[in-house]
Amino acid sequence: MLAYSSGNFGAQLVMMLYAVLVARFLEPENLGVYSGVYAILGVSITLVNLGMDNWFLKEGSRGGDRSLKFFSVVSNKIFLGILWTLLCLLFIPLLKPEAFRIAFILFACIDLLCDSLLNSIIALLTIDKAVRKTNTLILASRSGKLVLLLGLIFLQGKAVVWVALTRMLVALIVCGLGFLELQKQEDFHWRLPRLNLSILKDARHFALSDILAVIYGNLDLAILSVYSLVQAGYYSPATGIIHALFVIPSSFYYYFLPTVTKGLDLGTWKQKPDSVKLILLFSVLGVVLSLGTLVFAYTLFLPILGADYQLSRPLLGLLSPILIFKSISMGFAVLIVAQALQQKRLLPQFLIALLDIILVFALVPGFGARGVAWAYLASELLLMLAYAVIAIKYADNNPQVVDRS
């Protein structure tokens, strides 16, 4: 577990450095364009992922033909990804024709689609506890993007399209390396791409959950970028650091979900004592991340990003408690998903996502980026409380779950 999480933490440190350099390199208004497009794509790509990685992480740990399940997920993503890319190229430029260029959008789409395929590869390796391989792929992806960005800075290629191009090239290469790594496994068999609608049906609860999570996690920046690119440029570094740190509780989630699922199947998971320990672990993690972010915001943030981002520093401090809420939510999510209660998450997620959108539209005109931060903070707090209620309410009713279909 330590090796797995430390590898992810190292990769995210690299990505945080990348985000800092992009911010200093592009400056607030260009950063608003860059962040705005990636925020819109980050929301819409959930229509490609559709919860299939979470479904595979859970179902792949239960045995069967994992290669078939894996290639079904990958095939679905490829077919949906092509359609998604075409729709993005058609509609996103209409939002701000003078800023959102087609070439930039195309490179960004390919970048995110390759990262999505890489996530499926990492899910398969995670099930096999191949920690070193997952860490290598993640670090290669993050470090490669950083190295090419440094090359751009040296060459003074400040156009956002060049940043997207370098990201895309690294994503393509690392995704290819991931498939080559899978080929080395004895039980791995290549399959022809075929659309598998049954998996889309089986993963529907995960898909809805992911879509709702992305709405209140990324839609705020997308809305803000349409309202004001400058405000988005100030908000982006703060929320970018928060999102970069999400990978740490997420890595804990991905590590523990197969373990808890298998433990419930075998009857070795002691519901109350083991669940309490799990939530305490996620809580401590969240406190450490939040306090570390708060200290960073008021010590190193401005020296690193520069005086142009003076207005971003208080936003980062305001958003830092989200790391506590998100970490605890992830802990409860492990218990909820492992007990086949995924559908129970959907109603609170829907209501909270709706509330977040209402708050963002209500607060942006008067408070700008700060209003968006308030809405995001409130949404994550309410989501954590909702997950806690679900996990506690159904714990005694599901001491041991046999049927998880």
N, C-alpha and C positions, 0 to 999 in steps of 0.2 A: 504493500500500500504506500509506504514511504517513497519507494522508488518511482511508483506510478505518479503520485501527486507531485513529487519534486521535479519530475520531467516536465509535467504540464506547467508547473510554476515557472520553471526556467524558460519554457517556450513563451509564456505570457509576459515575462519580464522583457524578452526580446521584442514582443509585439507592442508592449507599452513604450519601449524606446522608439520603435517604428512610428507609433502614433505621435510621439513628441516631436520627432524629426519632421514628419509630414506637416504638423501644425506650424513649426517654425519655418519650414521651407515654403509652404503655400501662402501663409498669412491668412487672417480671418476671413476675408470675403471669398477667396479661392477655396479655402478649407470648407466654407459653407456649401459651395457647389459640390465639392468632392464628397463631403459627409452626407449632403442631401440625397444625392443619387444612390450612394451605398445604403442609406437608411431605407429608401423606397424599395430597393432591390432586396434588402434584408428582410423586409416585411413580406414582399410578394413571393420570395423563393420558398416560403412555407407551402405554397401550392405545388412545389416540386417535391419537397421532402415528405409532406403529408404524414408525419409521425412514423415513417417506416423504419428509421434507425432505432427508435425506442422499441418498436414492435420486434425488430430483429434481435436487439440486445436481450430482450426477455425470452422470446421464443427460441432463439439460437442456443441459449444456455440449457434448453430442455432436450437436446439431442436431435436425432433425425438427420436428414440430408441438409447440412448447413450450406453447402455449395449451391444447392438449388434455391434455398431461401435467399441467400446472398445475391445471386445473379438475378433473381426476380426483383429484388429491391433496386439493384443497379439498373436493370433494364427499364423499370418504371421511371426512375429518375432521368434516364437519358431521353426517353420519349417525351416526358412531361417538360424536361428542361429545354428541349428544342422549341416546343410550343411557347413556353414561358419567355424565352429569349426573343422570339418574334413579336410577341405581344408587348414586351418592354420597349423594343425598338420602335414600335408603332405609336405607343401612347405616352411614354415618359417625356419625350421631347416637347409634347404639347403643353406641359406644365410651365416650362420656362424655356422657350425656343432659343433665346439668346445665351443661355448658360448650359443647358443640358444637351450636349452634342452626341450624335449617333455613335461615332467611333468610341468615345469614352464609355457610353452605355454598353456597347457590344463587348469591349474588353472586360468591363466589370461583371457582366453576365457570365462570361466564360470562366472568369476567376471564381465567382461564387459557386457555379455549377461544379467545377472541379473540386473545390473544397467540400462540397456536399458529397461527392463520390468518395473523397478521401475519408470523410466521417464514417461512411459505411465500411470501408476497409478497416478503419481503426476499431469500429464496433466488433468486427469479426476477430481481430487480434486481441481485443480486450476480453472477449469470451474465453479465448485460449490462454489468458494471462501472459501474453507475450509482451511484457512491459518494455523490454529493451527495444523491440521493433516499433511499438507505438510511439515511444519517446523519440526515437530516431526520425520517424516520419514527421512528427509534429515539429520538432526542432529544425528539421531541414526546410519545412514549409516556411516557418517564421524567419529563420536566419537568412534564407535565400532572398526573401522579400526585402529584408533589411539591407543586405549587401547591394542589391541592385538599386535600392533607394539612395544609398550612399554614392553610388556611381552617378545617378541623376543629379544629386546635389553638387558633385564635383564638376559635372558638365553643364550645370545651370539650366537643366531642362525643366522649367517650372510649370509647364502646362499639365493640368490634371490628367490629360489623356496619356501622357508618358508614365505617370505614376500607375494608372490602371493597367497599362501595357506590361510594365515590369511585374506587377502582381500576377497578371494572367500567365505570363511565361513560367514563373516559378510554380504556380498552381498546377499547370499542365504537366510539368516535369515531375513534380513530387507525386502527383496522382498516378502517373505512369510507373514510377518506382514502386508505389504501393501495390499495384497489380502484379508487378514482377516479383515482389516479396511473397505474395500469396501463392504464386505459381510453385514456389519451393516446397510448399506443404504437401505431404503425401496424400492427405485426404481431400485435397482441393481439386475440383474438376471444372474445366471451362465449359460454359454453356452459351448457346446462341442467344442474343438479346430477344426477349419476347415480353410483351406487355402482359402483366399478371394482375387482373382486376380483383381476384380473390384476396390478394394481400392488401389492396387498397381498402377493401371492405373490412378485413380483420383489423387493420390499423386505424380505422376511422375515429375511434375515441382518442388515440394518440394524436391523430392529425388535427382534430378540433382543439385539443389541448395546446398543441404547439402553435397553431394559428392565433389563438387567444393570447398565449404568452408573448408572442412576438408583437402583437398589437400594442399591448401596454408597455412593452420593452423598447420598441423601435419606432412606432408610429409617431410618437411625440416629436422626434427629431425631423421626421419627414414633413410633418405639418408645419413645424417651425421654419424649415428651409423654404417652404413655399411662401410663408408669411414674411420672412426676412432672412436673407443669406448671411448677413452680418451677425444677427443674433444666433443663427445656427452655428456660425463659426466660433462664437464664444462658448456655446453650450457643448459643442462636439468634443473638445478635449476632456471636459469633465466627465461626461457620460461615457466617452471612449475608455477612459481609465477604469471606470466602474465595470463596464462590460468586459474589459480585458481580464479583470480579476474574477469574473463569474466562472471562468474555466476551472478555478480551483475547487469550489463546491461542486461544480458539474463533474469534475474528475472523480470526486468522492462518490457522487451519485452513480456514475457509470461503473465504478469499482464494486460498490455494495449491492446494486440491484440484482445481478446474477446470484450473488452469495445468499442474499435474503430469500430470493425466489426459490432457490434450491433447498435452503434450510426449511422453508415452509412446506415444500413438497415432501421432504424426508422426515419432517417432524422434529428437527434438531434446533429450530429457532424458538427460543423461549420468549414468548410474546412480550410480556411486560418488562422484565429486566433487560433483555437484549435491546428492545426498542428504546427504552430510556437511555441506555448507554449510547445508542446511535444518535439520538437527538442531542445529547450533551456534547458529543464529539462535533457535530455540525454547529452547535451553538458557540463553542469555544473557537472554532475556526472562523465563524462570522465576526466575533468580537475582535479577534486578532487582526483580521483583514480591515475591519472598519476603523479601528484605532490607528493602524498603520497608514491608512489612506488619509485620515484626518491630520496626522502629523506631517505627512508628505505635503498636503495641501498648503500648510502654513509655514513650511520650512524650505522645501526644495522646488516647489511647483514653479514659481516665478523665475528663479535663477535658471531653471532648465528650459522653460518655454519662452521666456522673454516678457518684457513689459507690455507688449501688444495684447497679452492675455490676462491683464489685470482683472478684468471682469469675470474670468473663468474660475479664479481661485475660490471665491465664496460659493460658487455653484458646486464645486467638488466637495467642499466641506459640508454643504447642505445635503448632498447625495450620499455621503459616506455611510449613514446608517442602513442604506439599502443592502449593503453587504451582509449585515446581520440578518435582516429579514429574508434575503435570498438564500442564505446558507441554511437557516432553519427550515425554510420552505422545501429545500432540496431533501433534507433529512426526512421530513414528513412524506414527501413525494415517493421516496424509496419504499416506505411502508405501505402507502396507498397503492402504488403500481404492483408491488410484489403480491398483494392480496387480491389482485384482479378487481380493484375498485376505481380503475382509471376513469370510468364514466361519471363517478361521483365528483370529480374535479371540474367537470364542464360547466355546471351552473354557476358556481362562484367565479370561475374564470370569465365566463361571459358577462356577468353582472359587473365585475371589477373592470374588465376591458371597456365596457360601455361607459362606466363612470369615469374612467381615465380620459376617454375621448371627449366627453362632455366637459370635464374640468380643463383639459388643454384648450379647447376652443373658447371656453369662458375666460380663462386667465391670460392667454397669449396677448390679446390686444392691450391689456392694461399693465401686465407685468413681464411680458416677453419670456426670456429663457428662465427667469426665476419662477414664473408661474408654471412652466412646464415641469421644472424640478419638483415643485410642491405636489403637482398631480402625480408624478412618478413615485414619489416617496409615499404618498397616501395609498396608492394602488398596491405597492409591494407589502406594506404593513397589513392591509386588509386581506391580501392573498395568504400571507403567512398564518393569520388567525383562522381563516377558512380551512386551510389544510390541517391545522391543528385540531379543529373541531371534527373534521372527517376522520382523521386517523384515530383520535381518542374514542369517538362514538362507535366506530366499527371494530375496534380492537378486540373487545370481548366477544363480539358476534362472529369473529373469524379467527379463532385460536389456531386453526390449522386449515389451510385451503388446499383441496385436492384438485378440483377442476378449475383450470385457469383459461379455458378456451373462450 
